[in-house]
């Protein structure tokens, strides 16, 4: 199930990359790129992908886990790397925020609280992922029954 979620997340990233760019000014795009540099989005992206991969690998038999992680890392490096996504992510920020808003975010992330948030972000993501995993696992039997019921007629 986790492998399917990881693959779905990867497909979402690839689909986002394929979207066309609206009329965003070069200055707006540059400001969005400045924000990505300010928040160290490249290292956050890599850390978050690592957390997702570690979470997904917990359902893989231990004797196959190392190979699974190796294959997924190769796939991610080839198709879902930061270099492949950063431009589209900058476009995404530019679509969602005005230049003034992005500058406000940059200002915030340069404050002590903003810097602390950036430092804590990987920990928060990992803990959030673990909480979500625990919630699903604690209700796994019910989820399985719901899935079986939902797909019973499609057999």
N, C-alpha and C positions, 0 to 999 in steps of 0.2 A: 504494500500500500504506500509506504514512504517513497519507494522508488518511483511509483507513478506520480506522486506529488512533486518530487524533484524534477522529473521529466516535464510535468506540466509547467512548473516554474521556469524551466529552461526554454520551453516552447513559447511562453509568454514573453520572455526576454527577446527571443528571436523575432517574434511578431512585432514587438515594439520597435525593434530595429528597422523593420521593413516599412514602417509608416512614412508617409511623405512629410516634408517640412513645410509648415505654413509660412506666410510672409513675416518672418522675424528679422528685425534689423540686425546688422552685424554688431552694433553696440550692445543690444539686448543679449545676443548670444554670447558675446565676450563677457558680459556681467555674469551670466549663468555659469560660464566656464570658470570665472574667478571664484564663484561660490563653491564649485566642485573642488577646486584646489584648496580653498579655505577649510572645507570640512574633511579634507583628505579622503574624498570619496573613493579614490582608487584603492586605498588600503582597507577602508570599510567594506567595499565591495568584495575584496578578496577574503576578508575575515568572515563576512556573512556567507559567502559561498562555501567556505570551509566548514562553518557551523552547520549549514544545510546538508552538506555532504556527510558530515559525521553523524548527524541525526538520521539521515536516510540509510546509512550503513549499519545502524544498530539492528535492523531486521535481516541483514545478510548473515548467513552462517559464518562463524568466525574463521573457518578455513578458507573462505572465499572473500572475506572482507578486504584484505590488503589488495587483492587483484581488482576488486570492484572499485575501490578508491582510486587506484592507479588508472583504470580505464576511464572513470568519470573525470579525473583531473586532465587526462589527455583530451577528452571530448570538450571539456570546458575551455581549455587553453586554445583549442582549435576554433570553436564556434561561439563561445560566450565569454570571451576575455574582456577585460576592462578596455583595452584598446579598441575593441570592436563596438563597445557599448557607450563609451564616454560621450561621443558626439551626439548620439540620440538622447542620452540622458540630459545633456545640456539643453537640447531642444525641448525636452519634456519640462524641465524647470522653466524655460522661457515661455512655454505655453501656459503654465500654471501661475506664474508670478510676474508682476510688472518689474521693470528695472528698479524702481524705488523699493519695492518689496524685497527683491533679491539683495539690494544694497543693505537693507535693514537686517536681513539674515546674516550677511557677511559681518556687519557690525556686531550683532549678537554673538556669533561664533568666535569673535575675537575678544569677547569679555571672559573673565574667569569662569563664570557659570557656563557659557557656551563651550569653552575649552574642556570643562569638566564633563559636560554632556557628551562631547566627542570621545573622550577617554572611556566613558562608561557605556557608550553605545554598543560595542561588541558584547559586553557582559550582559546588557539588557536583552539583546537579540538572542543570545544563547539561553538565558534564563526563560525568556518568553517561549522559545521553541521547545524547551524542556517541559514547561508547564502545559503547552498545547499537546505535546506527546503524551504526558501523563494523563491528561483529561481523556484523550482518545483511547488510551490503553485501559483506563479504568471503566470505560463503557464499550469496550471492544465487542463483547458478546452481543450487546444490543445493536451496535452498528452492523455487525455481521448479519443479524436477523433482519434488520431493516433492508440491507442490500439484497439478501436472498428474497425477501418479500417483493421488493421493487422490481427485481429482474425475473421473478418466477414466471410471469406471463410471456416473457420474451424468449423463452427456451424453445 
